[in-house]
Amino acid sequence: MRIVSLAPSVTEILFAIGAGEYIVANTSFCDFPPNSRILPKVGSWIYINDEKISSFSPDIVITSTVVQHKGKERFEKKNFRHIHLDPRGLEDIYKNILFLGNITGKMKESEKVVDSMKAQEEKLVRNQPKKKLRVYIEEWFDPPMVSGNWVPDIVSLAGGEYILKERGGISRKISLSEVEKFDPYVMFISYCGFKDRSDPQKILRRNGWEKLGAIKNKKVFILDDTFLNRPGPRILESARRIQSILHSLQ
């Protein structure tokens, strides 16, 4: 089987279930595990070279999340099989891992990965802080976008109260008035593609936001987006990190 993975989360899942050997090419953002970095690259997150993909004669091309939806429509016109994953919650992530295990002949391995993640879930639930602090997480800075998709599930697991009450909605623009109404006790920034280098000044110097309690009280933290923004085997590490900070603020 020859797979071109166009999402870091897909690459991580395939390696985790023992199907990394099937990947013939991926993207410049696919950097975990380390041996995924040496694979041929066919583009970045959005900018993909279709001719390069075709040159690898893939059996399957896999994309992920709403960000790559346009690619999904484009690849459907190609002669190779295309699969698009669009997880909106933690259960969807589990289902995607099992699905990829099924199509790659690695079902038992994928079940082990999911079982391990559910064990991590149980540990997070047991360790939740007594007080549920109000949490805001920002995925992008211009315009400000609140993290959606699976993030409400992650914050709930960590023991916090999230600004978005709805489940399954994608990340979206958010206004200062909406954030003011929620009045978050703690804020996290996890900008897509920035790893652990999200710049807090993007939010600290934003006009009007300086009056928010979390900013005035210096409760703004950076989350490594390679954990939070990749719906794969390491997603619960983001919950663990959020929970650790929530405990420190009790």
Order of alpha helices (4+ residues) and beta strands (2+ residues): beta-alpha-beta-alpha-beta-alpha-beta-alpha-alpha-beta-beta-alpha-beta-beta-alpha-beta-alpha-alpha-beta-alpha-alpha
